[in-house]
Amino acid sequence: MRFTIDHDLHIHSQLSLCSGDPGQNTAAIFAYGVKNGLKTLCMTDHMWDPAVPGAFGWYAAQSYERTKTALPLPQSESVRFLFGCETEMDRECTIGISKQTAEELDFIIVPTTHLHMDGFTLDGCEGAEERARLWIERFDALLDADLPFEKTGVAHLTCPLIWRHRYLEVLDKIPVAEYHRLFERAAKAGIGIELNFVAKGLSGEEARLTLLPYKIAKEEGCRFYLGSDAHHPEELERAKENFEAIIDLLDLREDDKIPLLLG
């Protein structure tokens, strides 16, 4: 059976400082789920747990207590609205969430590819070779972490934040053997692989470099989830069409979903 679009597990509300959009509130997000026939939503605002030292200035303002002000989330018999977060990994590979907080959340997203935060996630002067090395090292560090991987996802592995408009140069320098090794580890750990790359118009070398890691992840037995990473209402409006294109490009089946969505 084809992978059904019945969820969106990466959504920001107005509480994320990079959103701040009053229209991106929990009621509107819930209405998006109802309109599109989704069974599971997850609010994943940016968060650095104060129990973990080392928060960057921007993240220090986005504490666990701040994210909890969104509770309680709207629910219905047909739509469950999970409470999660998108935390962060600094340049020392410290992940900004404590074990206690991780246990309290429904879903945790960790981005390893936020390589746009100079001085926090990297020095900022790194070229393509070094960023490719960081892509590998940071994914390994995540898989080494003491996290509940059955409810953890790794975010947007091929996003432009790797190196703005030159991110494809970085992906091109990641050895295929390393993709296989990492995704074999990911499959064994049970961590979810997020799908939200822009699928429309992909062609040529851009398509090859973007799709390759996900195809290898599928080959190695990884499980996937859809996450729009929406920060504004108009991004939610475009999400389902993009999800459809991703599913077609990767030929995903229902049993490719993370167990959290199948139980």
N, C-alpha and C positions, 0 to 999 in steps of 0.2 A: 504493500500500500504506500502511495506517495506521502511524503512528509507533509503533514497538515499544518497550516498556520493557525495555531490555537493558543499562542502565547507571545509575550514580549517581556523579556527578563532584564532589559537594560533601559530604564527610563529615568530621566531627571525631572524633579519638580522645581518650582521657583526657589526652593531652599538652596539649591546648588548655586554658588556665586557666579558661575559661568552661564547660568540661566537668568535668574532674577525676574522671570517673566510671570506676572500675576495670572496670566491666562494658562500657565502651565501648573495648574493646581490639581490636587488629588481627585476632585470631582470631575474635572475635564479629562484626566487620564483614565478614570474609570469609565466615563462615557465613551471614550475611544475604544476601550475594550469591548463594551457592549455593542457598539455600532459595527465592529469588525468580527463579531462572533468569537472573541478570544476567551479561553477558559482560565488562563493564568496571566496575571500581570505582576511586575515587581518594580517597586520604587527603589532606585539605586542612586541616591544622591551622594555626592563626593563627601568622604568622611575620613578623618584621621583621628583615631582613638587617643584621647588624652593619656590613657594608660601606657602608651608607647612613646618614649621620648623622641624628639627630633623633628617635629612637624615644621614644614616650610610655612612661612608667614601666611600665605593664601590658604593653606590647609589648616593651620592652627585655628582659624575662625570657623571651620566646618567640623565641629565636634560631634560625638555620638549624641550628646544631649540635644544638640541643635536638630539633628535628623529626627529624633524622637518626637519633636513638636508636631510632626505631621500625623501622628497617631491620634485616634484610631483611623485606619484606612477603611474606605467604603467596601462593602462585601455584598454578595448576593448568592443565591443558590447556583447560579450559572457561571459566576466570575469570582475567583479567589484573587485577592490583591495581597501579594506578599510584601514583607518589609525587609529590605536589604540595604546594601550600600555598595558604592564603588570606592574602595580604599586606594592606597597608593604604595609604590615601592620606590624608596629613595636610591641614591647612587651607591650606597653601601648594601643595597638589596634588603634593607629593613622594610618590612611590610607593616603598614600603619593600623594594625588591628590586634587586639589582645585575644587570647584564647577564650576568655570569659565572654567578651562581646561577640566573638564569632559564634559561640554556642547559642546566643540569644537571637541572632538574625536568621531569617529564612533563606537568604541567598547572599553570597559575597562575590563581588567582581574585583579582580586584581588586574590592572593594566601593566604589562611589562614593556609596552611600546610608547609610553609617554616620554619620549626623548626630546621634548620641546621646553622642558623646565630647566634652563641653564642654572647650574649651581645647586640643583636639588636632585634631579634624577640622573644628571651627567654633568661634566664640566662645561660643555657647550661648544668646544672647539674640535670635537671629534669628526673625522671624515667618514666616508662610506665603509671602509674596512673596519674601523673601530666600532662603528654603530652596528655592523653585522655581528661583530664579536659580542657586543652588549646584548643584542637581541637573543643570542644563544645563552649567554651567561645568566641573564635575568629570567629566562624561562626555566633554566635549570634551578635557579635559586627558589623560584616559586614552587617547583615540584619537590624541593627539599624541605619546604616549610611545614610546620605543624599546624595544618588547617584541615577542616572537615571537607575534603575534596568532593564528597557526594553532594554538597550544596555550594560549590565554588566554581566560578567560571573565569577563564582567562580572556581578557577583552581584546577586541579589534587588533589581531596579530599583523594585519597588513595595512594599517591605517597610515595616512600621510604624516602623522605626528612623529613618525620615526625620523623623518628629516624633510619636513615640509614638501616642497615640490620635487625633491630629488630622492624620495623614499624608494623608488623602484631600483635605484642604484644599490641601495642597501640590500633589498631582497635578492637582487641578482648575485650578491656575494655570499649568501648563506648556502653552504654546501648541501646538496640533496641528502647526503648521508647523515648530516646533522638533523635535518628535518625528520628523517626516519627515526633516528635515535630519540629525539625529543618527543615525538608523537607516540612512539612505543611506550615511553615512560608515562606520558599523559594518559594513555589508554589504561595502563596498569593502575595508575593512581585513581582514576575515575573522575578526573577534573573535566568540566565542560569546556568545549571550544565554541567561542562566540562567532556568530555570522551576522555581519552588518556592513560589509564592504559595498560600495556603490556598484551595482551589477549592470545597470543600463549603459549601453554603449561600449562595454568592454570588448576589446579586440586586440589582435596582434600580440606583441610582447607584453603589453600591460596586462592582458588577460592571462597569458601564460604565467607571469610572475605572481599575479594576484591569486590565481586559482591553485597553483602548484602546492602550497602548504596545506590547503584544505583537502585536496585530493589525496595527499599522502596521509593526512590525519585520518581520513575515512578508511584508507587502505590498512592503516595500523590499528583500526578498531576504536577510534575515538568516537565520543558522542557529542552532539551539537545542540545548541539552543539559539534562537533568534533574539536579537536585541537591537532595537532601533537606535539606542543612544540619543534619543530625542531630548532636546532642551527647550523646544518651543512647539506650540500646537501645529504649525505648518509641517514640521518634521514628522509628527505622528500621522498626518494626513497622507504623507508619501510612503510611509513605512511598509504597508501591506504589498504594494506593487513591487517594491524592491525585494521584499522577502520572496515573492513568487519567482522573480528572476533568479535569485540565488539558488533556490531549490532546484530549478530547472538546470542551471549551469552545473551543479554538483550531483544531479540525479539522486537526490536524497530520498530515503524511505523512512517510514514511520519508526522503524527500529533503530534509526540513527540518532534518535533523540536521547537526551540525558534522562536517567531514570526518574529524576524529580518530576518530570512531565508525564511519565508513563504510569506512575503509581496511583 
